[in-house]
């Protein structure tokens, strides 16, 4: 198996849950990538959009949002998993996409009203809007602009019935952007 197989298998095994949204995890990821492509984003950022919630699939979170009582830090789980296979242009926007939500809540007065109920609920678990110090720190990160773009596509990717490319159509992109020495680690991480 290669990294594309591992990722497609993760989506097949765990991407069917809706986690409080009107779409499944897989549909949400495909929609985020769809909107990234529509914005003519660079290929690494399109792949980051597709994989931004991979931490939910790797960590096997509860499918019912009501069962979430703490922040699972899916962005960090996903970024750690992805770092074994991809470079920073993919990993860092994934790692920062929750921080980007908190940032936008702090700097854009109308942003909170655009969030879904599930995103508002998880925002409370994730620490709420950033403080002024956190905003300044976030703005110094070289990947903050990519993370903000990814966050916007994440927020848009919750449309029931939206037609997107199938997941398998991203196989070539995954393989092209993977580190040459990337190895399969899904089994080791999930403990199977």
KEVEX-656653 format. One line per field, with one value per atom (N, C-alpha, C, O): x, z, y; residue number from 1. Coordinates in steps of 0.1 Angstrom, whole numbers. Layout:
BEGIN
x <- [X,...]
z <- [Z,...]
y <- [Y,...]
n <- [NUM,...]
END
This chain:
BEGIN
x <- [8,0,9,20,4,11,2,-9,7,0,-14,-23,-15,-29,-38,-50,-34,-43,-46,-58,-36,-39,-50,-59,-48,-58,-71,-81,-72,-85,-92,-104,-84,-89,-94,-105,-88,-92,-106,-115,-107,-120,-131,-142,-127,-137,-142,-154,-133,-136,-143,-151,-139,-143,-150,-153,-151,-155,-170,-175,-178,-193,-200,-212,-194,-201,-203,-196,-214,-218,-212,-212,-209,-203,-210,-203,-223,-230,-233,-240,-229,-231,-241,-245,-245,-255,-248,-255,-235,-227,-218,-216,-214,-204,-190,-188,-182,-168,-161,-154,-164,-158,-164,-156,-177,-183,-177,-174,-176,-171,-157,-153,-148,-134,-134,-126,-142,-143,-148,-143,-157,-162,-151,-150,-144,-133,-123,-119,-120,-110,-116,-109,-129,-136,-135,-132,-138,-137,-123,-121,-113,-99,-96,-89,-100,-97,-105,-99,-117,-124,-117,-119,-110,-102,-89,-81,-86,-73,-61,-51,-64,-53,-42,-44,-30,-19,-22,-30,-17,-20,-18,-26,-7,-5,-16,-20,-22,-32,-46,-54,-48,-59,-59,-69,-47,-46,-48,-54,-43,-45,-60,-65,-67,-81,-88,-97,-84,-90,-87,-95,-75,-70,-71,-67,-78,-77,-84,-80,-93,-100,-95,-102,-84,-79,-78,-79,-75,-73,-86,-85,-98,-110,-110,-116,-105,-105,-95,-97,-83,-72,-76,-73,-82,-84,-98,-101,-106,-119,-127,-130,-132,-140,-154,-158,-162,-176,-183,-181,-193,-200,-211,-215,-215,-225,-218,-211,-221,-214,-217,-209,-229,-233,-224,-224,-217,-207,-193,-184,-191,-179,-179,-186,-171,-170,-157,-156,-147,-134,-129,-134,-120,-114,-105,-95,-107,-99,-86,-78,-85,-73,-70,-58,-81,-79,-69,-63,-68,-58,-44,-36,-41,-27,-26,-15,-36,-35,-33,-24,-41,-40,-26,-20,-22,-9,3,12,2,13,13,24,1,0,5,13,1,5,20,26,26,40,49,60,44,52,52,60,43,41,42,44,40,40,48,52,50,58,50,37,56,49,38,29,39,29,15,5,15,3,0,-11,10,9,5,-4,12,10,-4,-10,-10,-24,-33,-43,-31,-40,-38,-48,-26,-23,-30,-34,-30,-35,-50,-54,-57,-70,-80,-90,-78,-87,-82,-91,-69,-64,-70,-73,-71,-76,-91,-95,-99,-112,-113,-120,-104,-104,-99,-103,-89,-84,-95,-97,-102,-113,-124,-129,-127,-136,-132,-140,-118,-113,-112,-113,-109,-106,-117,-117,-127,-138,-151,-156,-157,-169,-181,-189,-182,-193,-190,-199,-178,-174,-182,-187,-184,-190,-204,-209,-211,-225,-225,-236,-214,-213,-211,-212,-207,-204,-216,-227,-215,-225,-227,-218,-238,-240,-229,-224,-225,-214,-201,-194,-198,-185,-186,-176,-197,-199,-197,-190,-203,-201,-187,-181,-180,-166,-157,-147,-161,-153,-152,-141,-163,-162,-152,-145,-151,-142,-128,-118,-126,-113,-107,-96,-114,-108,-115,-111,-125,-131,-122,-112,-127,-119,-105,-104,-95,-82,-81,-88,-71,-68,-59,-55,-56,-48,-34,-28,-29,-15,-15,-6,-26,-27,-28,-23,-36,-37,-24,-20,-16,-3,6,14,6,14,10,18,-3,-8,-4,0,-5,-1,14,18,22,36,39,50,30,33,33,24,43,44,33,31,25,14,1,-10,0,-13,-22,-34,-18,-26,-32,-44,-24,-29,-39,-50,-37,-46,-60,-70,-59,-72,-79,-92,-72,-79,-85,-97,-78,-83,-95,-105,-95,-106,-119,-130,-117,-129,-135,-147,-126,-131,-137,-147,-132,-137,-151,-161,-153,-166,-176,-188,-172,-181,-185,-195,-176,-178,-188,-185,-200,-211,-224,-234,-224,-236,-241,-235,-253,-259,-262,-268,-257,-260,-251,-253,-241,-231,-224,-218,-223,-216,-201,-198,-192,-178,-171,-178,-158,-150,-150,-151,-150,-149,-135,-125,-135,-123,-111,-100,-114,-104,-97,-85,-103,-97,-85,-78,-84,-72,-60,-50,-62,-51,-37,-27,-38,-26,-20,-7,-28,-23,-16,-6,-23,-17,-3,6,-3,10,21,32,16,26,32,44,24,29,34,40,33,39,54,60,59,74,78,71,89,94,95,93,99,102,90,92,79,67,63,63,61,57,43,38,37,24,25,32,17,17,3,1,-7,-21,-23,-29,-18,-19,-13,-19,-1,6,-2,-3,-7,-14,-27,-30,-35,-48,-48,-58,-36,-35,-41,-44,-42,-48,-37,-40]
z <- [0,0,0,5,-6,-6,2,7,3,11,5,13,-8,-14,-9,-6,-9,-5,10,14,18,32,35,43,27,29,24,31,12,7,16,18,22,31,44,50,49,61,58,66,47,43,42,46,35,34,47,49,56,69,79,87,78,89,84,92,71,65,63,58,68,66,76,75,87,98,94,87,100,97,107,104,119,130,132,134,131,134,122,124,111,98,90,92,79,69,59,50,60,51,59,70,52,58,59,52,67,67,53,50,46,33,23,17,23,15,19,10,32,36,31,26,32,27,12,7,5,-10,-13,-23,-6,-9,-5,-13,5,8,-3,-7,-8,-19,-32,-40,-34,-45,-45,-55,-34,-33,-34,-39,-29,-31,-46,-51,-53,-68,-75,-84,-71,-77,-75,-83,-64,-61,-68,-66,-76,-82,-72,-75,-61,-51,-56,-65,-51,-55,-51,-41,-58,-55,-41,-36,-34,-20,-11,-2,-14,-6,-9,-1,-22,-25,-17,-12,-17,-9,6,12,11,25,28,38,18,20,21,29,12,12,25,30,30,42,55,65,55,67,80,91,78,89,91,97,85,86,100,103,109,123,129,138,124,128,124,132,113,108,114,117,117,124,138,144,145,160,163,175,153,155,166,177,163,172,172,162,182,182,170,167,165,153,157,149,170,175,182,191,176,182,196,204,201,215,224,236,219,227,228,234,222,222,234,234,244,257,258,267,251,251,236,227,234,221,218,225,207,204,197,194,194,188,174,171,167,154,145,137,145,136,139,130,152,156,153,148,156,152,137,133,130,115,110,101,115,111,114,106,126,130,120,115,117,108,94,88,89,76,75,64,86,86,82,77,84,81,66,61,59,44,35,23,41,32,39,50,30,35,42,43,46,54,46,53,33,26,27,24,30,33,48,52,55,69,77,86,75,83,82,92,70,69,77,83,76,83,98,106,103,117,122,134,114,118,114,117,108,104,115,114,127,139,144,148,145,149,140,145,127,118,121,120,125,129,142,142,151,163,160,166,151,146,139,143,130,123,132,130,143,153,160,164,162,169,160,165,147,139,129,124,127,118,125,129,128,136,131,138,118,112,110,106,113,110,118,112,130,139,134,135,128,123,111,107,104,92,96,87,108,112,114,118,111,113,128,136,133,147,152,163,144,149,151,160,141,143,155,161,158,169,182,191,182,194,196,207,185,187,190,196,185,189,204,209,211,226,232,241,226,230,227,233,216,210,216,213,225,232,228,233,219,216,207,202,206,198,205,217,196,201,209,206,218,225,215,205,219,211,209,198,220,219,209,201,210,201,187,178,184,171,165,154,173,169,166,156,175,172,160,152,158,146,133,123,133,121,118,106,127,125,118,113,119,113,98,92,91,77,69,57,76,69,73,70,80,85,73,74,63,51,45,41,43,38,47,42,60,70,69,71,67,67,54,54,43,30,32,29,38,41,50,48,60,69,62,64,53,45,37,36,30,23,32,28,43,53,57,57,59,63,52,54,39,28,25,19,29,25,33,39,34,43,35,42,22,14,10,3,16,13,-2,-8,-8,-23,-33,-45,-28,-38,-45,-39,-58,-67,-67,-70,-64,-64,-71,-75,-74,-79,-69,-57,-74,-64,-57,-62,-45,-38,-45,-44,-53,-61,-71,-75,-75,-84,-79,-86,-65,-59,-57,-52,-61,-59,-65,-58,-77,-84,-77,-75,-72,-65,-52,-48,-44,-32,-35,-28,-45,-48,-52,-49,-60,-66,-55,-55,-44,-34,-21,-13,-21,-9,-10,-20,2,3,-3,-2,-10,-17,-8,-12,4,13,23,33,20,28,30,20,42,45,51,56,50,56,71,76,78,93,98,110,90,95,105,116,102,111,124,135,124,137,145,157,139,146,151,163,144,148,157,164,158,167,162,170,149,144,138,133]
y <- [-12,0,13,12,23,36,46,43,58,69,72,74,72,74,63,66,51,40,42,40,46,48,59,57,70,81,77,80,71,67,57,57,48,38,45,40,55,62,68,68,75,81,70,72,59,48,42,39,41,35,44,40,57,67,80,88,81,94,95,105,85,85,93,95,97,104,118,124,124,138,147,159,143,151,165,175,165,177,186,197,182,190,183,172,189,183,175,169,173,165,155,158,145,136,142,152,136,141,140,150,130,129,140,146,142,152,166,174,168,181,183,194,173,174,176,185,169,171,185,191,190,203,214,223,212,222,222,233,210,209,215,222,213,219,234,240,240,255,260,271,252,256,256,265,246,245,257,263,260,271,284,293,285,297,297,306,287,285,285,291,278,277,268,259,270,261,246,244,237,223,218,211,222,218,223,217,235,241,234,232,229,221,208,204,202,189,192,184,203,206,208,203,214,215,202,199,193,179,172,165,174,166,173,168,185,193,187,190,178,172,157,149,153,139,135,123,144,141,135,126,139,132,118,109,115,101,92,80,98,90,88,77,97,96,89,87,87,80,87,82,100,108,103,97,107,103,109,121,102,107,117,125,117,126,138,136,150,162,164,169,159,161,153,155,143,135,142,136,153,160,169,179,166,174,181,190,177,183,185,178,193,195,183,181,176,165,169,161,182,188,180,177,178,171,177,170,190,197,193,192,191,186,171,167,163,149,147,140,154,153,158,152,170,175,166,164,160,150,138,134,133,122,126,119,138,142,146,144,150,154,142,144,130,118,116,108,123,120,132,131,144,156,168,167,178,189,200,199,211,221,228,233,229,237,230,236,217,210,208,211,205,202,215,214,226,238,244,248,245,250,241,246,228,219,221,222,222,225,238,238,248,261,264,275,254,258,261,269,255,258,272,280,274,287,298,309,295,305,308,320,298,301,310,320,307,316,330,339,331,343,352,363,345,353,357,368,350,354,367,375,368,379,392,403,390,402,406,417,397,400,399,388,411,411,403,398,401,394,379,372,375,361,351,341,353,343,340,328,350,347,339,334,337,328,313,305,311,297,288,293,276,266,264,267,258,255,246,248,236,227,235,232,244,251,261,263,266,275,267,271,255,246,242,243,238,234,246,244,258,269,271,275,268,269,259,262,248,237,241,237,248,252,265,268,271,283,296,306,296,309,318,313,330,340,342,341,345,347,360,370,360,373,381,376,393,402,396,397,390,384,372,371,364,352,357,351,368,373,377,374,384,389,377,377,367,355,347,343,346,340,347,340,360,368,367,369,363,361,348,346,338,325,326,332,321,322,315,318,307,300,305,299,316,321,324,322,330,334,321,321,311,298,292,287,293,287,295,289,308,316,312,310,311,306,292,290,283,270,270,263,279,280,285,280,294,299,288,286,279,268,258,251,256,247,251,243,264,270,268,266,269,268,254,251,244,230,223,212,228,221,222,224,220,221,208,200,204,191,191,200,179,177,183,182,191,197,186,177,187,178,182,193,173,175,163,153,165,154,142,145,130,119,118,124,112,112,105,110,95,88,97,94,108,117,124,130,124,131,122,126,109,99,105,104,109,114,126,127,135,147,142,147,133,128,122,125,114,107,117,115,127,136,145,149,148,157,150,157,137,130,130,130,129,128,115,105,115,102,90,79,92,81,79,72,84,83,68,60,64,50,50,60,38,36,36,27,44,44,43,44,42,41,30,32,18,7,10,7,15,18,28,27,39,50,45,48,38,34,22,19,15,4,-9,-17,-11,-23,-31,-42]
n <- [1,1,1,1,2,2,2,2,3,3,3,3,4,4,4,4,5,5,5,5,6,6,6,6,7,7,7,7,8,8,8,8,9,9,9,9,10,10,10,10,11,11,11,11,12,12,12,12,13,13,13,13,14,14,14,14,15,15,15,15,16,16,16,16,17,17,17,17,18,18,18,18,19,19,19,19,20,20,20,20,21,21,21,21,22,22,22,22,23,23,23,23,24,24,24,24,25,25,25,25,26,26,26,26,27,27,27,27,28,28,28,28,29,29,29,29,30,30,30,30,31,31,31,31,32,32,32,32,33,33,33,33,34,34,34,34,35,35,35,35,36,36,36,36,37,37,37,37,38,38,38,38,39,39,39,39,40,40,40,40,41,41,41,41,42,42,42,42,43,43,43,43,44,44,44,44,45,45,45,45,46,46,46,46,47,47,47,47,48,48,48,48,49,49,49,49,50,50,50,50,51,51,51,51,52,52,52,52,53,53,53,53,54,54,54,54,55,55,55,55,56,56,56,56,57,57,57,57,58,58,58,58,59,59,59,59,60,60,60,60,61,61,61,61,62,62,62,62,63,63,63,63,64,64,64,64,65,65,65,65,66,66,66,66,67,67,67,67,68,68,68,68,69,69,69,69,70,70,70,70,71,71,71,71,72,72,72,72,73,73,73,73,74,74,74,74,75,75,75,75,76,76,76,76,77,77,77,77,78,78,78,78,79,79,79,79,80,80,80,80,81,81,81,81,82,82,82,82,83,83,83,83,84,84,84,84,85,85,85,85,86,86,86,86,87,87,87,87,88,88,88,88,89,89,89,89,90,90,90,90,91,91,91,91,92,92,92,92,93,93,93,93,94,94,94,94,95,95,95,95,96,96,96,96,97,97,97,97,98,98,98,98,99,99,99,99,100,100,100,100,101,101,101,101,102,102,102,102,103,103,103,103,104,104,104,104,105,105,105,105,106,106,106,106,107,107,107,107,108,108,108,108,109,109,109,109,110,110,110,110,111,111,111,111,112,112,112,112,113,113,113,113,114,114,114,114,115,115,115,115,116,116,116,116,117,117,117,117,118,118,118,118,119,119,119,119,120,120,120,120,121,121,121,121,122,122,122,122,123,123,123,123,124,124,124,124,125,125,125,125,126,126,126,126,127,127,127,127,128,128,128,128,129,129,129,129,130,130,130,130,131,131,131,131,132,132,132,132,133,133,133,133,134,134,134,134,135,135,135,135,136,136,136,136,137,137,137,137,138,138,138,138,139,139,139,139,140,140,140,140,141,141,141,141,142,142,142,142,143,143,143,143,144,144,144,144,145,145,145,145,146,146,146,146,147,147,147,147,148,148,148,148,149,149,149,149,150,150,150,150,151,151,151,151,152,152,152,152,153,153,153,153,154,154,154,154,155,155,155,155,156,156,156,156,157,157,157,157,158,158,158,158,159,159,159,159,160,160,160,160,161,161,161,161,162,162,162,162,163,163,163,163,164,164,164,164,165,165,165,165,166,166,166,166,167,167,167,167,168,168,168,168,169,169,169,169,170,170,170,170,171,171,171,171,172,172,172,172,173,173,173,173,174,174,174,174,175,175,175,175,176,176,176,176,177,177,177,177,178,178,178,178,179,179,179,179,180,180,180,180,181,181,181,181,182,182,182,182,183,183,183,183,184,184,184,184,185,185,185,185,186,186,186,186,187,187,187,187,188,188,188,188,189,189,189,189,190,190,190,190,191,191,191,191,192,192,192,192]
END
